[in-house]
Amino acid sequence: MTIAQLRNSNLALFALAGFALVGGLGAEAVAQTAPNCPTMRKINVGIAVSPPNVVHTSPYVAKELGYFAKHCIEPTLVQFEGAQSATANVAVAQGTVILNVTDVAIGNGMKAQQFWGLAPRMPQAYVVAEDVKKAADLKGKRLSATGGGVGGFNWRMGREVLKSAGLTIEDAQFISSATAGRLPGLIAGQVDGVALHPEDVYLAQQKKPGLRVLVGLAELMPKYFFNAYGAAESILAKDRAMVRDVATSLIEANRVIYNQKERVMPIMVEATKKPQDAVSFSYDYLVKNCVWSVNTGFSKERTEWSIDNGVENGDIQPDKKPTYDQVVDVKLGEEALKAAGGATKIKGCSD
């Protein structure tokens, strides 16, 4: 189901039952499931953008509902201005945080590996001004480069949209700003195109109905691997068991997200600072399109396609092209999955 189709469905009108009853569930979950930990292991868990989008809220769910505490993990959640920004890459490389790590970063020399795939599929749509009817109309337009500027996610997605019309990055002007500026910039007419998450698509069309979805990014790049958590090799060598337990906690959180909307919605609303109706709309889209993983999230086909795409675009030098096993710590992901009860399928989703 596309974002446009879901935008017009009655799923977006979901009435959140039991909202007031859920606030204490986090503490209750900890009390019921936390083991007698000799010590709580502390770790910084990065969030790709600030404030997070709905798709990025799994660590908040894991923390609030006690899944981290269940595995003796005490996380500090750290928000970044784009997981592909220089600041984020330095933090990962130095071993101060676990965060979304890309094949491009590894191909460019980052000593790190992915250990769990948060969201294999891209949830975003490329949203454009009313006068943009097709990708070719983006020639000479201003496109968003939020979340890391040149080389960041929005810049790369803008490049792909331009490529679909035979255009290059020289055919448009890329405007850098904070990730929080994506939606306001489009509404104010400061940019003519930007990749938006479902909740922001909902809000954009609510506030300025003329804005339109040009293409869903998952339609444009169906094999692109969107978001996988990774850690520096130094952390994997020193605290492998802790990283495994973090991954197990996140797998468990994603499964409760799929199964208990009423329970996780208040957490997502608080984390994203977005209206409840927009968050509910986004949640429905993410679940129906299997954006969140329910297992390790990994797909060799997706990862290898993404690596090849990086080489094709010049983001990775051909002689530096990493292999799947260099990018992904498959064994660690499988260990975490086993600890979470093994592979399963939820609502038709099995990544």
Disulfide bonds with the S-S distance in Angstrom:
Cys37-Cys72 2.10
Cys290-Cys349 2.12
